Structures are given as structure tokens and as C-alpha cells.
Amino acid sequence: MVGRDLSPLAVARARREPMVRIGCVKYLNARPLIQGWPGPVEFDDPSPLCTRLANGELDGALVSSFEFLRNPIYRIVDNVSISSNGPVYSVVVVHRGDLSEIEEIELDPASETAVNLLRCLLLEFRLNPSLVGKSVLEIRAGRNFPGSAGCQPAVVGSLPATNTARLLIGDHAIRFRQKYAGEFHFWDLGEQWKKLVNLPFVYALWLIRPEVRGVEHIAPRLRELRDENLAGIEELIAEEKEFDPTFCRRYYRENLRFSFGGEEKEGLRTFANLCAKQGLLPKRDLAFDLV
């Protein structure tokens, strides 16, 4: 007897519904949550994915947790996230000298979660540098600051010794740390959050728009996909072409968590409360519509 195919594609075909439109952040940290999805996926930085999800151009996406806090209309796939419970490695402020002497931090606009986490941490630790927005192209080009994969070591000297820093996230942060580890300090936002509240920090969640049908099939498949990929993590690591296996093992096993359980939910609520305290979000009772 042939078993039933309950993949999202099969469910959509059986019901003659449009295929679910899925988006996902395009970073190394997301691969255990998306590898093997049986359908097309739109990959991008978190901010443009959030915009497309909010506009209804996507049905669901693995995007910044701040998108849910800002607009809590979405259903959340339960027990799945990109989180850390200490140093995350790939969300950092790059600086020289003492952080207390920094006068300006250039922001990477690709992730509103990281930007607002930084705002909260600076205020809670009583640090007050100016935060300067840059375009994604400026950040990626490494203007007056090294950081792109192709930047030259000689450019490192263009960063002032003590008073300018930059927020880097995702694979861009990993590349920079691996290339310039001995020349800069790295203020790891996951590590600082853990010191502040002693809870995990949730960077990204699977969010599904409220009008999407068939979510009872989509959410379990996303959890199964996570479980399958983590069980076969060595195979996933072997397919990685840019980052070496030793780093990937450490990153997946020590820096990242892929659950959204009680501790992660408490951490996200704590983040929401801090954002409200700092005027970044309205004060509200946060409820999770879990699927």
C-alpha cells in the first residue's frame, strides 16, 4: 500500500489551493530549518522578507522575531526558532578600543531584531553612542570599514581607532570575524543579552499570515524538517561550500538553538517588555497564536 503524501505541495494540490509562498532568511543559521522544503523558497535578508510578509506577498516566512512583536497578527510555528542562549557569534558590534569610548555605531538595516536588541542593550548597560543608519549596499560594500568578502586587509586601517563601530549580522558577520579576528573586538549581542536577563534570545521565527489555509499541515512539516536536518546535521554540514566543517559544527551545536520552548518564549516576552520600556514598541499583553 502506498503511503499518503502529506507534504504542503500535496495538500495544496489535493485541495486545489494555491501553493504556499514561503520566504526564508538567506543565512547559514537558517539551513537546518529550510533544507529539504518540498517547494519554492524566496531567500533574502530579514528586513525585505518582513516587508513582503506584511504586504501579503508571502504566506509564511522565517523572519525576524521583531516583526511579530511589531505586528502580532501572525501565527507562530511552535517549537521552532533561531535562538541563542549565550554567544551567538553572528550578531556582533565590531569595534576597536573600549566600547565605552565608542561615539558612533553604524547599523546594518538587514535585521530590525538585531538593531532593536542593540538599542535595548546599550540603554540597559548605560552606553550612549549615536546610532547611524546605513543602506544595505553601503554596509555590504564596506565603505570606510572592511567587511565584505572581497575587502582588502589594507582597508582595516581606515576605521578610527576608538570612536566608530559597526553592527554586523548573519554570514557577513561570520566572514568578517574569520578574516579579521585579531584586529578587532567583537561585542556579541547574544552573550550580552544572556548576561543581562539570563534567558535565551530569539532572533527569528516561522510566521504565517492569519488568512493562510492548510496551516495544520504546514506547521508540523516545518517541525519535522527541523528534526530531520538536525538528526542529519553532518550531511548538511558536508554540503556547505563556504564555511569549514569544524566551524559549522560549533556554530550549530554551541552557538545556536532551534527550539521555541518555555525559555525562548520567556526571553521573547522579556525582549518585548524592554522594547516597550524604551519606546520601541507599544505596551501590550503579548499572546502567541501557536500552530
Secondary structure as GFF3:
##gff-version 3
##sequence-region A 1 291
A	DSSP	alpha_helix	8	15	.	.	.	ID=ss1
A	DSSP	beta_strand	22	25	.	.	.	ID=ss2
A	DSSP	three_ten_helix	28	30	.	.	.	ID=ss3
A	DSSP	alpha_helix	31	34	.	.	.	ID=ss4
A	DSSP	beta_strand	41	44	.	.	.	ID=ss5
A	DSSP	alpha_helix	46	54	.	.	.	ID=ss6
A	DSSP	beta_strand	60	64	.	.	.	ID=ss7
A	DSSP	alpha_helix	65	70	.	.	.	ID=ss8
A	DSSP	beta_strand	75	84	.	.	.	ID=ss9
A	DSSP	beta_strand	91	95	.	.	.	ID=ss10
A	DSSP	three_ten_helix	99	101	.	.	.	ID=ss11
A	DSSP	beta_strand	104	107	.	.	.	ID=ss12
A	DSSP	alpha_helix	112	124	.	.	.	ID=ss13
A	DSSP	beta_strand	130	133	.	.	.	ID=ss14
A	DSSP	alpha_helix	136	141	.	.	.	ID=ss15
A	DSSP	three_ten_helix	153	158	.	.	.	ID=ss16
A	DSSP	beta_strand	164	169	.	.	.	ID=ss17
A	DSSP	alpha_helix	170	180	.	.	.	ID=ss18
A	DSSP	beta_strand	185	188	.	.	.	ID=ss19
A	DSSP	alpha_helix	189	197	.	.	.	ID=ss20
A	DSSP	beta_strand	201	208	.	.	.	ID=ss21
A	DSSP	alpha_helix	215	231	.	.	.	ID=ss22
A	DSSP	alpha_helix	233	238	.	.	.	ID=ss23
A	DSSP	alpha_helix	245	250	.	.	.	ID=ss24
A	DSSP	pi_helix	251	255	.	.	.	ID=ss25
A	DSSP	alpha_helix	262	277	.	.	.	ID=ss26
A	DSSP	beta_strand	289	290	.	.	.	ID=ss27
###
